[in-house]
Amino acid sequence: MDQNTVIAIVVGVIGFFSFTYVSMQEVFKYKLKKEQIRADAMVKAEEIKARNQLELEALFQKDGIRTENIDSPMGHRGESTAADDRETISRKDKLDERT
């Protein structure tokens, strides 16, 4: 084996290992970025769920207060008005839009 062949083989082996190392680093960066995106999406989904839950609780509490006012002697006696019906439908539409 002459010296030129040995040099070519050594350069080829070094090139192969360099390429493999660089490729592995890129794959690791890609996987890390993918995991970060997944984690961010999960956090965002949890934030949205928590915010929606708070809004629902606020609506239920508001309905509970309105129901207590209806049951009081000073409030009307359970007759549903057109305005009440429109407000209820409006709330349902808003909730449907969020989901």
N, C-alpha and C positions, 0 to 999 in steps of 0.2 A: 504494500500500500504506500503510495507516495504521499508527500507532505500536503499537496493541494487537496487530495481526497479527504484526509484527516481534518483539515481546516474546514472544508465544506460540511462534513458531518457534524463537527463541533458547533459551527455557526447554525446549522439546521436544528440541532437539539436545543441550543440556547434560545433560538427564535421560537421554537415550539413551546418551551416552558414559559417564555415571556408572554406569548399569545394566550396560553392557558391561564396564566396568572391574571392578566388584564381582563380576560373574558369572565373569569370567576368574580372579580371585583365588580364588574358591571352587573352581573346577575345578582349579586348580593345587594347592590344599590337598588336595583329594580324591585327585589323582594321587600326590602325595607320600606321603600316608598309605597309599595302596594299595601303593606300592613299599616302604615301611617294613614293612608287614605281610608282604609277600612275602619280604623280606630276613630278617626275624625267623623266619619259618617255615623258610627254608632253613638258617639257623644252628641252629635247634632240631633239624631233621632230621639235620644233620651231627653234632650232639652225640649224638643217639640212636644213629646208626650207629657212632660211635666207641665209645660205651659198650657196645653190643652186641658189637662186635668184641673189646673187652677181655674181656668176659664169656666169649665163645666161646674166646678164647685161654686164659683161665684154666681153662675146662672141659677143653680139649684137653690142657693141661699136667697137670691133675689126672689125666686118663685116662692120659696118658703115664707118670706116676709110678706109678699103680696097675698099669699093664701091666708096667713094669719090676719091680715087686714080685712080680707073678705069675710072671715068668720067672726070678726068683731061686730058688736052691735051697731057701731057707727058706719061700717062698710056696707056695700050692697050684699044681698043675700044669695050670692052664688050665681046670679044671672051672668052669663057670658056676653060681653059686649063685642061689637064688631072690631073695636080697637084692640081688645084683648086677643081676639082670634088672629088679627093681622100681626100682632107682636109675637105671638107664639109661632106662627108660620115663618115669620122673619127669622126668629132664633133657630128654628129647625133648618132653614135654608143656609144660614151662616155655618151651622155645624156640619151640614152636608158638604159645603164647599171646602171645609178644612180637611175632610177625610178623603 
